[in-house]
Amino acid sequence: MHRLVLPLMLWLTAALVVSGCSNGKKDNRDMRSDAPKLMQKGNKSLKAGNWSPAIRAYETLEARFPFSNETKQAQLNLIYAYYSNAQPEAAIEATEQFERENPTHPRMDYALYMRGLAQFSGEKGLSHKWLRVDISKRPPVGLQASFSAFRQLVRRFPESEYAADSRQRMIFLRNRLAEHQNHIALYYYNRGAYIAALNRANLALTRYDGAPDLEESLVIIVNSYRKLGMQDLAADAEKVLRLNYGNVQLTELTPPWYAFWK
C-alpha cells in the first residue's frame, strides 16, 4: 500500500506544478492584453453614461498598468467619470494628481477645466431658486480655487476650446466672490468693527475688478472711514465712488432691525 501512495503523490505534485506553470503563462498573457480590454470596457460604459462601471474599469487599469499607453487617457476619462457621478472631491484629487505627474501634457487645458468645474460644482443648484436662498450669505467654499483654475487655463491656453466657457464662469465667480466679501464687510460694519469692514470691502475692490457689487464696496468704505473719523479718506473714497458710478445716493448704513444695541 505504501509503495502505491508515494508514486501517486509524486504524480499529483507534478500535475499541479505543470498546471501552475500553464496558469502562470496564461496570467502573463492576460497581463499583457488586459490594458486595452479595460480601456475598451471603460470607454463603453462612459459613452453609455454608466459612470460606476466606467470608474471601476479605469481605476483597475490605472492600478494594474500605471505605465501602459492607455493609462494617461484613462486618467483623464476617470476625472470626467468622477465629475459626472457627482464625486467632485474625487475628480479634484484626480486632476491634481494628473497635473503633478504630467505638467507638460498636451491636454493639460482639459485637466484644468475639469478641476475648475469640480470645484465650481453645485454652486447654482435649483434649490437656490425654489428655496430662495441668498447665496451671497453662503461661504464660497472652493470658489476661489475654481476661479484660480479657470484663470490659469485662460492665461496658459488662451486658444483652448475650453477658454471661452472658462471666461464666462470666471465672471460669475468674480461677482459671487465680491458679493460675499461685501456681505462679510456689512456684518463687521453693523457690529462696529469698521477696520475689519474696510479690509473686506477693499479686498473685493482689489481682487474682483469689474464686479457689479463694487459700488456697494465703495459705499461701505466711505461709511467706515466716516465712522472712524477719517474724513479726508472718506472724501477720497467718495470721489472714486462718484467718478465710477455717477451721482450715487450715499446714505448712512444702518444695522438690521434686530441689532437693537446699535
Buried (B, 14 or more C-beta within 10 A) or exposed (E): EEEEEEEEEEEEEEEEEEEEEEEEEEEEEEEEEBBBEBBEBBBEBBEEEBBEBBBBBBBBBBEEBEEBEBBBBBBBBBBBBBBBBEBBEBBBBBBEBBBEEBEEBEBBBBBBBBBBBBBBBEBEEEEBEEEEEEBBEBEBEBBBBBBBBBBBBBEEBEEBEBBEBBBEBBEBBBBBBBBBBBBBBBBBBBBEBBEBBBBBBBBBBEBBEEBEBBBBBBBBBBBBBBBBEBEEBBEBBBEEBEEEEEEBEBEEBEBEEEEEEE
